[in-house]
Amino acid sequence: MQDDHEQALGTAADMGIAWLRSLPKRPVAPTATMDQLRSAFVSELPEHGLPATDVLRDLAAAAEPGTVAMAGPRYFGFVIGGSHPAALGADWLSSAWDQNAGLVVGGPAAAVAEELAGQWVLDLLGLPAAASFALVTGCQMAHFTALAAARHHVLSAAGWDLATEGLFGAPPLTVVVGGERHVTVDRALRFLGIGRSSILHVPADDQGRMRTDQLPLLLRDLEGPVIVCAQAGNVNTGAFDDIAAICDVAHDSHAWVHVDGAFGMWAAASPKYAHLVNGIERADSWATDAHKWLNVPFDCGIAVVAHPRSHRAAMSVHADYLEHDTHGDRDQMDWNPEFSRRARGFPLYAVLRAWGREGVAAVVERCCDHARRFAETLAVRPDVEIVNDVVLNQVLVRFGNDDERTRAVVAGVQKDGTCWLSGTTYQGRAAMRISVVNWSTTTDDVDQSAEAILRVAATIS
Ligand SMILES: Cc1ncc(COP(=O)(O)O)c(C=O)c1O
């Protein structure tokens, strides 16, 4: 048994390291098609087993041509972080230790690492020290968790006991969102029983920011409990809502303010960019990710709530067979929608320990510098338009003011393999989206990628 573990983990480490070493040079896009991959994997459920090392070798041989070099320095698609070595190592240890981090009794070290990592996140983001938090799978589940707390809180203030009565017959609850909130806000609301007809949209401006000037009028006419969702970092443009102004207006109407800051909230960790999230500490809940800008491996999202009682009331669970903590320590499942869960605190603690406050600020600032360098390099060509104000790490690019050509350039760059980025339709026009959040991206990676983009663009008229 011991030898099996040694051989399997040794093989996995060797192959993992070889793959990581190949990242700077391998094509960023996968090289195998879905059909090729289906035939490379064993398709029938095997009747007989295989030794672990053989399984791992087979798996790597079948899977590797179908992997995307997402953890590498020239992946600029969606908003995807890489894996910092300390975080990745701690993640491997989390698997080896295999703690069930739902209860303190399931692994006290996991509980302590999570507790500290959570407190460090509050400190880095300038959020209230007394706020509660949860480590979940991603920002969407962070919305779900925080908005569940919000739903509980505003209904309770309206005299409704949600835990007993459920949503049927509850006072109608309205959620106000910006015209360009991320789709996961709507999805989290749907999971919480809040449908489209309860969601009101405030129009967005040309950068995707909520038109805050329209908020007072809209809130004035609303009756009953209200939640306002603001955004720190638009998924296309990186733009920030005016969170201070939103908090002023919403709190005057006793509304709860939730902030989607999946990546943009990390601006708060940099003295250079913190002004973008001015007033953020006055919101009632926040959702962000560690698997984006903190470069923790998937999956790690973070929900933070300024009203711990409502947070706990929305999430906590009790069963007689569970050994709940009785010493005042934090059982993670009381703050979380999950029951059994991975010890996400270890990799989060590890990356913050490795970087410290300075390192987090440095990665944010470096990525923003890279984004600006992309914009400046690409904009030199007269047929290239930078669509957004590059305020953070996101760059939107159009070619020849032409949707078809822009989409063809995105497809051509993906195929070329030097770098990978995705396309979007922004305010009705096709655009290339470049998102820089990887800790290992260098200026040289940006230059190589910009050169590849311009090279591909020159071949498409
Ligand atoms: C602004 C914003 N909110 C929410 C999400 C969803 O995050 P996750 O994929 O971690 O659930 C994203 C993902 O890119 C995002 O950019």
PDBQT file of the ligand as one rigid body, heavy atoms in Angstrom, charges set to zero:
ROOT
HETATM    1  C1  LIG A 501     -17.324  39.373 -12.900  1.00  0.00    +0.000 C 
HETATM    2  C2  LIG A 501     -17.457  37.893 -12.730  1.00  0.00    +0.000 A 
HETATM    3  N1  LIG A 501     -18.338  37.377 -11.861  1.00  0.00    +0.000 NA
HETATM    4  C3  LIG A 501     -18.496  36.058 -11.665  1.00  0.00    +0.000 A 
HETATM    5  C4  LIG A 501     -17.744  35.153 -12.377  1.00  0.00    +0.000 A 
HETATM    6  C5  LIG A 501     -17.937  33.684 -12.152  1.00  0.00    +0.000 C 
HETATM    7  O1  LIG A 501     -16.838  33.142 -11.491  1.00  0.00    +0.000 OA
HETATM    8  P1  LIG A 501     -16.672  31.552 -11.285  1.00  0.00    +0.000 P 
HETATM    9  O2  LIG A 501     -16.398  31.021 -12.644  1.00  0.00    +0.000 OA
HETATM   10  O3  LIG A 501     -15.525  31.434 -10.357  1.00  0.00    +0.000 OA
HETATM   11  O4  LIG A 501     -17.936  31.040 -10.710  1.00  0.00    +0.000 OA
HETATM   12  C6  LIG A 501     -16.807  35.622 -13.309  1.00  0.00    +0.000 A 
HETATM   13  C7  LIG A 501     -16.007  34.675 -14.110  1.00  0.00    +0.000 C 
HETATM   14  O5  LIG A 501     -15.219  35.062 -14.948  1.00  0.00    +0.000 OA
HETATM   15  C8  LIG A 501     -16.644  37.018 -13.469  1.00  0.00    +0.000 A 
HETATM   16  O6  LIG A 501     -15.736  37.520 -14.324  1.00  0.00    +0.000 OA
ENDROOT
TORSDOF 0
